[in-house]
Amino acid sequence: MTTAPDLAEKEQQVLKDALGLLKDREQVAERLLESSRKHSFDPDTELDWDAPFEDGKWFWPPELVSLYDTPLWRRMSEEQRMDLARHEAASLASLGIWFEVILMQLLVRHIYDKPLTSNHVRYALTEIADECRHSMMFARMIKRGGAPAYPVSRLHHNMARLLKTISTTPGSFTATLLGEEILDWMQRLTFPDERIQPLIRGVTRIHVIEEARHVRYAREELRRQMVSCPRWEAELTRVSSGEAARVFSISFVNPQVYENVGLDKREAVAQVKASGHRREVMQNGARRLTDFLDEIGVLRGVGRKLWVSSGLLAK
């Protein structure tokens, strides 16, 4: 039987191990700033926005389309499948803009009380500039692709309004990674794929390169915060991250995409929920993140149950 002193000793060891993994905040920021100087892009000039789309090429890898390998998918024509991929690409870009607008506000809140001449703050401002360009790039991609923008539900829009107003620092960086890492995993499969439209490949390539810095910054800061924050804040982070994962999984593809390509929305949503392939895609996309969150102590208790209920974490 494990006693209270034993548990306390284990917690102290976890704390020491975590402290040993922490890297100097200013050194990390300086390396990220150097990378930003070398590898940043202006999508307006980097991409050929006027080039015509190529016949027979997808807007999103078919294996990553939500209905892939379902009975409904097998009944759809190739043209309808490709049209669904185009609408889902617009839906994901819309979700990306929503997340990035939230992220920019969370970053501004994070640096508000920090030394304004520090590398850490300078990099946060650099990242905010990156996210501004990404949001404009995604918006332009949606318009160029001819599909509508797909906003999240009014409920989730207002829940995010609350999150970005009251979120604590570790909660903010957990939400940041949730919004970045799953989309990043999908985009890493997209930009080298020659079946995909060149414009989409270019957009995802820029986002992957620049987002790698954002993930590094958020991971280092979240690891630091989970070591130093009070117990109540760590527990709040666990619960809030689980709820954020649940909202994210619901919002990932707007159900209106199915109706807009001539499908029955209820049938499509039901088949996506029942799809083993889709569940595997989402869990594979989240695995690098969930492994990291588990390592630093976020995936515990009620929060872990919420992550499991979201479908992003296997039991």
C-alpha positions as CSV (number, residue, x, y, z in Angstrom):
1,M,0.0,0.0,0.0
2,T,1.3,3.5,-1.0
3,T,1.5,5.9,1.9
4,A,1.2,9.7,1.9
5,P,4.9,10.1,2.5
6,D,5.6,7.8,-0.4
7,L,3.3,9.9,-2.7
8,A,4.9,13.1,-1.5
9,E,8.4,11.7,-2.3
10,K,7.3,10.6,-5.8
11,E,5.8,14.0,-6.5
12,Q,9.1,15.6,-5.4
13,Q,11.0,13.3,-7.8
14,V,8.7,14.2,-10.6
15,L,9.2,17.9,-9.9
16,K,13.0,17.4,-9.9
17,D,12.9,15.5,-13.2
18,A,10.7,18.2,-14.8
19,L,13.1,20.9,-13.6
20,G,16.0,19.1,-15.2
21,L,14.2,19.1,-18.5
22,L,13.5,22.8,-18.5
23,K,15.6,25.0,-20.8
24,D,16.4,28.6,-20.2
25,R,13.5,30.7,-21.4
26,E,15.6,33.4,-23.0
27,Q,17.9,30.9,-24.8
28,V,14.9,29.1,-26.3
29,A,13.4,32.4,-27.5
30,E,16.7,33.5,-29.0
31,R,16.9,30.3,-31.1
32,L,13.3,30.7,-32.2
33,L,13.9,34.3,-33.2
34,E,16.9,33.2,-35.2
35,S,14.8,30.6,-37.0
36,S,12.2,33.2,-37.6
37,R,14.7,35.5,-39.3
38,K,15.8,32.6,-41.6
39,H,12.5,30.8,-42.3
40,S,9.5,33.2,-42.4
41,F,7.3,33.7,-45.4
42,D,4.9,36.3,-46.9
43,P,2.1,34.2,-48.4
44,D,0.9,37.0,-50.7
45,T,4.2,36.9,-52.6
46,E,5.4,33.3,-51.9
47,L,2.3,31.6,-53.4
48,D,0.8,31.9,-56.9
49,W,-2.8,32.8,-56.0
50,D,-3.8,33.4,-59.7
51,A,-2.8,30.0,-61.0
52,P,-5.8,27.9,-62.1
53,F,-6.6,24.8,-60.1
54,E,-5.5,21.5,-61.7
55,D,-8.1,19.0,-62.9
56,G,-8.2,15.8,-61.0
57,K,-6.4,17.1,-57.9
58,W,-7.7,17.2,-54.4
59,F,-8.0,20.0,-51.9
60,W,-7.3,17.7,-49.0
61,P,-6.0,14.1,-48.9
62,P,-8.9,11.7,-49.3
63,E,-7.8,9.6,-46.3
64,L,-8.1,12.6,-44.1
65,V,-11.7,13.5,-45.3
66,S,-14.1,12.7,-42.5
67,L,-16.3,10.3,-44.4
68,Y,-13.4,8.3,-45.9
69,D,-14.0,4.5,-45.9
70,T,-17.6,4.8,-44.6
71,P,-20.6,3.2,-46.4
72,L,-21.7,6.7,-47.5
73,W,-18.2,7.4,-48.9
74,R,-18.4,4.1,-51.0
75,R,-21.7,5.3,-52.4
76,M,-20.4,8.7,-53.4
77,S,-19.1,9.5,-56.9
78,E,-15.4,10.6,-57.2
79,E,-16.6,14.1,-58.1
80,Q,-18.7,14.3,-54.9
81,R,-15.8,13.0,-52.8
82,M,-13.5,15.6,-54.2
83,D,-16.1,18.3,-53.6
84,L,-16.4,17.2,-50.0
85,A,-12.6,17.5,-49.6
86,R,-12.8,21.0,-51.0
87,H,-15.5,22.0,-48.5
88,E,-13.7,20.3,-45.6
89,A,-10.4,22.1,-46.5
90,A,-12.4,25.4,-46.1
91,S,-14.0,24.2,-42.9
92,L,-10.5,23.4,-41.4
93,A,-9.1,26.7,-42.6
94,S,-12.0,28.5,-40.9
95,L,-11.3,26.5,-37.7
96,G,-7.7,27.5,-38.0
97,I,-8.5,31.2,-38.2
98,W,-10.8,30.9,-35.2
99,F,-8.0,29.2,-33.2
100,E,-5.3,31.7,-34.3
101,V,-7.4,34.7,-33.3
102,I,-7.9,33.1,-29.9
103,L,-4.2,32.3,-29.7
104,M,-3.1,35.8,-30.5
105,Q,-5.2,37.2,-27.7
106,L,-3.8,34.5,-25.3
107,L,-0.3,35.4,-26.2
108,V,-0.9,39.2,-25.7
109,R,-2.3,38.3,-22.2
110,H,0.7,36.1,-21.5
111,I,3.3,38.8,-22.2
112,Y,1.4,41.7,-20.6
113,D,3.3,41.5,-17.3
114,K,6.6,40.2,-18.8
115,P,9.8,42.3,-19.4
116,L,9.0,44.0,-22.7
117,T,12.7,43.8,-24.0
118,S,13.2,40.2,-23.2
119,N,13.7,37.6,-26.0
120,H,10.7,35.7,-24.6
121,V,8.4,38.7,-25.3
122,R,10.0,39.5,-28.6
123,Y,9.4,36.0,-29.8
124,A,5.7,36.1,-28.7
125,L,5.3,39.3,-30.7
126,T,7.0,37.5,-33.7
127,E,4.6,34.6,-33.3
128,I,1.6,37.0,-33.2
129,A,2.8,38.4,-36.5
130,D,3.1,34.9,-37.9
131,E,-0.4,34.1,-36.9
132,C,-1.7,37.3,-38.5
133,R,-0.2,36.2,-41.8
134,H,-1.6,32.7,-41.3
135,S,-5.1,33.9,-40.7
136,M,-5.0,36.1,-43.8
137,M,-3.6,33.2,-45.8
138,F,-6.3,30.8,-44.7
139,A,-9.0,33.4,-45.5
140,R,-7.6,34.0,-48.9
141,M,-7.4,30.2,-49.5
142,I,-11.1,29.8,-48.6
143,K,-12.1,32.5,-51.0
144,R,-9.9,31.2,-53.8
145,G,-11.2,27.7,-53.4
146,G,-14.8,28.8,-53.9
147,A,-16.3,27.2,-50.8
148,P,-17.9,29.2,-48.0
149,A,-16.3,30.0,-44.7
150,Y,-17.5,27.7,-41.9
151,P,-17.7,29.4,-38.5
152,V,-17.9,27.3,-35.3
153,S,-21.3,27.2,-33.5
154,R,-22.4,30.3,-31.6
155,L,-22.1,28.3,-28.3
156,H,-18.5,27.4,-29.0
157,H,-17.7,30.9,-30.2
158,N,-18.9,32.4,-26.9
159,M,-17.2,29.6,-24.9
160,A,-14.0,30.7,-26.5
161,R,-14.7,34.3,-25.7
162,L,-14.8,33.2,-22.0
163,L,-11.7,31.1,-22.3
164,K,-9.5,33.8,-23.8
165,T,-10.6,36.2,-21.1
166,I,-10.1,34.2,-18.0
167,S,-7.7,31.4,-19.0
168,T,-4.7,30.9,-16.8
169,T,-1.2,30.6,-18.4
170,P,-0.9,26.8,-18.4
171,G,-4.5,26.5,-19.7
172,S,-3.7,28.9,-22.5
173,F,-0.7,27.0,-23.7
174,T,-2.5,23.7,-23.5
175,A,-5.3,25.1,-25.6
176,T,-2.6,26.5,-28.0
177,L,-1.1,23.1,-28.5
178,L,-4.5,21.5,-29.0
179,G,-5.3,23.9,-31.8
180,E,-1.9,23.6,-33.4
181,E,-0.6,20.0,-33.2
182,I,-3.5,18.0,-34.8
183,L,-3.8,20.3,-37.8
184,D,0.0,20.3,-38.1
185,W,0.0,16.5,-38.2
186,M,-2.5,16.6,-41.1
187,Q,-0.7,19.3,-42.9
188,R,2.6,17.4,-42.8
189,L,0.8,14.7,-44.7
190,T,-0.7,17.2,-47.1
191,F,2.1,19.4,-48.4
192,P,4.3,16.6,-49.9
193,D,1.3,14.8,-51.5
194,E,1.3,15.3,-55.3
195,R,-2.4,14.4,-55.5
196,I,-3.2,17.8,-53.8
197,Q,-3.7,21.1,-55.5
198,P,-0.4,23.1,-55.6
199,L,-1.9,26.1,-53.8
200,I,-3.1,23.9,-50.9
201,R,0.3,22.3,-50.7
202,G,2.0,25.7,-50.6
203,V,-0.3,27.0,-47.9
204,T,0.2,23.9,-45.7
205,R,4.0,24.0,-46.3
206,I,4.3,27.6,-45.0
207,H,2.1,26.8,-42.0
208,V,4.1,23.6,-41.1
209,I,7.4,25.4,-41.2
210,E,6.4,28.4,-39.1
211,E,4.1,26.4,-36.8
212,A,7.0,24.2,-35.7
213,R,8.4,27.2,-33.8
214,H,5.1,28.0,-32.2
215,V,4.8,24.4,-30.9
216,R,8.3,24.6,-29.5
217,Y,7.6,27.8,-27.7
218,A,4.3,26.6,-26.3
219,R,5.7,23.2,-25.2
220,E,8.6,24.8,-23.3
221,E,6.4,27.3,-21.6
222,L,3.7,24.8,-20.7
223,R,6.3,22.4,-19.2
224,R,7.7,25.3,-17.1
225,Q,4.2,26.4,-16.0
226,M,3.1,22.9,-14.9
227,V,6.2,22.7,-12.7
228,S,5.8,26.1,-11.1
229,C,2.0,26.7,-11.0
230,P,0.0,26.1,-7.8
231,R,-1.9,22.8,-7.4
232,W,-5.3,24.4,-8.1
233,E,-4.1,25.8,-11.4
234,A,-2.6,22.5,-12.5
235,E,-5.9,20.8,-11.7
236,L,-7.9,23.5,-13.5
237,T,-5.6,23.1,-16.5
238,R,-6.3,19.3,-16.6
239,V,-10.1,19.9,-16.6
240,S,-10.2,22.8,-19.0
241,S,-7.9,21.0,-21.5
242,G,-10.2,18.0,-21.5
243,E,-13.2,20.3,-22.1
244,A,-11.3,22.1,-24.9
245,A,-10.5,18.7,-26.5
246,R,-14.2,17.8,-26.4
247,V,-15.1,21.1,-28.1
248,F,-12.3,20.8,-30.6
249,S,-13.4,17.3,-31.7
250,I,-17.0,18.5,-32.2
251,S,-15.9,21.6,-34.1
252,F,-13.3,19.9,-36.3
253,V,-15.5,19.6,-39.3
254,N,-18.6,21.8,-39.6
255,P,-21.6,19.4,-40.4
256,Q,-22.9,21.9,-42.9
257,V,-20.2,20.7,-45.4
258,Y,-22.2,17.5,-45.9
259,E,-25.4,19.3,-46.8
260,N,-23.5,21.6,-49.1
261,V,-22.3,18.7,-51.2
262,G,-25.7,17.1,-51.4
263,L,-25.6,14.6,-48.5
264,D,-27.9,13.9,-45.7
265,K,-26.3,15.8,-42.8
266,R,-27.7,13.4,-40.0
267,E,-26.6,10.3,-41.9
268,A,-23.1,11.7,-42.6
269,V,-22.6,12.8,-39.0
270,A,-23.7,9.4,-37.7
271,Q,-21.3,7.6,-40.0
272,V,-18.4,9.8,-39.1
273,K,-19.0,9.1,-35.4
274,A,-19.1,5.4,-36.1
275,S,-16.1,5.3,-38.3
276,G,-13.1,3.4,-37.0
277,H,-10.9,5.0,-39.6
278,R,-11.8,8.5,-38.6
279,R,-11.2,7.7,-34.9
280,E,-7.8,6.3,-35.8
281,V,-6.9,9.4,-37.8
282,M,-7.9,11.8,-35.0
283,Q,-6.1,9.8,-32.4
284,N,-3.0,9.5,-34.6
285,G,-3.1,13.2,-35.1
286,A,-3.3,13.8,-31.4
287,R,-0.9,11.2,-30.2
288,R,2.3,13.3,-30.2
289,L,0.4,15.9,-28.1
290,T,-1.3,13.5,-25.7
291,D,2.0,11.7,-25.1
292,F,3.6,15.1,-24.2
293,L,0.6,16.1,-22.0
294,D,0.7,12.8,-20.2
295,E,4.4,13.2,-19.6
296,I,4.0,16.6,-17.9
297,G,1.0,15.6,-15.8
298,V,-1.9,17.2,-17.7
299,L,-3.8,13.9,-18.5
300,R,-5.0,13.0,-15.1
301,G,-8.3,12.5,-13.3
302,V,-11.5,14.1,-14.7
303,G,-9.4,15.8,-17.4
304,R,-8.2,12.5,-18.8
305,K,-11.8,11.2,-18.9
306,L,-12.8,14.3,-20.9
307,W,-10.0,13.6,-23.3
308,V,-11.1,10.0,-23.8
309,S,-14.7,11.2,-24.3
310,S,-13.5,13.6,-27.0
311,G,-12.3,10.7,-29.1
312,L,-8.7,12.1,-29.3
313,L,-7.3,9.7,-26.6
314,A,-7.8,6.0,-26.5
315,K,-8.8,4.5,-23.1
